[in-house]
Amino acid sequence: MRHPRDDVLALLERVTFLEAQAENLRSTTEQLHEADLRLDHRLEIIDTTTSNRSDELNGKINALGRRFEDTVARLTDNQEVITGIKAFLRLLKTDPA
């Protein structure tokens, strides 16, 4: 029994192969886990940046809306003045004083 049987040698070869495969899978799993953590961190940064930019844009849009409302309000006031001046001019045209 100095030399193992062929089936024992084949089994040892398969076990060695499977151990190597298991080590490769473990290494790959660790790499994927680390990549997943990095991606999660990047997504958190992107989420924060996007949220901040969204808040800034909402502030700008609200400010533009207020400016637009103010401008429209002034135009309405000016329109009333213009209407009054037109009425005054019509009055002057009809009055032959």
C-alpha positions as CSV (number, residue, x, y, z in Angstrom):
1,M,0.0,0.0,0.0
2,R,2.8,2.4,-0.7
3,H,1.0,3.8,-3.8
4,P,-2.6,5.1,-3.4
5,R,-5.2,3.7,-5.7
6,D,-6.2,5.7,-8.8
7,D,-9.7,6.6,-7.4
8,V,-8.1,8.0,-4.3
9,L,-5.7,10.1,-6.3
10,A,-8.6,11.3,-8.5
11,L,-10.6,12.2,-5.4
12,L,-7.6,14.1,-3.9
13,E,-7.3,16.0,-7.2
14,R,-10.9,16.9,-7.2
15,V,-10.8,18.1,-3.6
16,T,-7.8,20.2,-4.4
17,F,-9.6,21.7,-7.4
18,L,-12.7,22.4,-5.4
19,E,-10.7,24.0,-2.6
20,A,-9.1,26.3,-5.2
21,Q,-12.5,27.1,-6.7
22,A,-13.9,27.8,-3.2
23,E,-11.0,30.2,-2.5
24,N,-11.6,32.0,-5.8
25,L,-15.2,32.4,-5.1
26,R,-14.5,33.7,-1.6
27,S,-12.0,36.2,-3.1
28,T,-14.5,37.3,-5.7
29,T,-17.2,37.6,-3.1
30,E,-15.0,39.9,-1.0
31,Q,-14.2,42.0,-4.1
32,L,-17.9,42.3,-5.0
33,H,-18.8,43.2,-1.4
34,E,-16.1,46.0,-1.4
35,A,-17.3,47.3,-4.8
36,D,-20.9,47.3,-3.4
37,L,-19.9,49.3,-0.4
38,R,-18.1,51.8,-2.6
39,L,-21.1,52.1,-4.9
40,D,-23.4,52.7,-1.9
41,H,-21.1,55.5,-0.7
42,R,-21.1,57.1,-4.1
43,L,-24.9,56.8,-4.3
44,E,-25.2,58.6,-0.9
45,I,-22.9,61.4,-2.2
46,I,-25.0,61.7,-5.4
47,D,-28.2,61.7,-3.4
48,T,-27.0,64.5,-1.1
49,T,-25.7,66.5,-4.0
50,T,-28.9,66.1,-6.0
51,S,-31.0,67.0,-3.0
52,N,-28.9,70.2,-2.4
53,R,-29.1,71.2,-6.0
54,S,-32.9,70.5,-6.0
55,D,-33.3,72.7,-3.0
56,E,-31.2,75.5,-4.7
57,L,-33.3,75.3,-7.9
58,N,-36.6,75.3,-6.0
59,G,-35.4,78.5,-4.2
60,K,-34.4,80.1,-7.5
61,I,-37.7,79.1,-9.1
62,N,-39.7,80.6,-6.1
63,A,-37.6,83.8,-6.3
64,L,-38.3,84.1,-10.0
65,G,-42.0,83.4,-9.4
66,R,-42.1,86.3,-6.8
67,R,-40.3,88.6,-9.2
68,F,-42.8,87.7,-11.9
69,E,-45.7,88.3,-9.6
70,D,-44.3,91.7,-8.6
71,T,-43.7,92.7,-12.2
72,V,-47.2,91.7,-13.2
73,A,-48.6,93.6,-10.2
74,R,-46.6,96.7,-11.3
75,L,-47.8,96.3,-14.9
76,T,-51.4,96.1,-13.6
77,D,-50.9,99.3,-11.6
78,N,-49.3,100.9,-14.7
79,Q,-52.2,99.7,-16.8
80,E,-54.6,101.5,-14.5
81,V,-52.5,104.7,-14.8
82,I,-52.4,104.3,-18.6
83,T,-56.1,103.8,-18.7
84,G,-56.6,106.8,-16.6
85,I,-54.4,109.0,-18.8
86,K,-56.2,107.8,-21.9
87,A,-59.5,108.7,-20.3
88,F,-58.1,112.1,-19.4
89,L,-56.9,112.6,-23.0
90,R,-60.3,111.6,-24.3
91,L,-61.8,114.1,-22.0
92,L,-59.4,116.8,-23.2
93,K,-60.2,116.0,-26.8
94,T,-64.0,116.2,-26.3
95,D,-63.8,119.4,-24.2
96,P,-63.3,122.3,-26.6
97,A,-62.4,124.7,-23.8
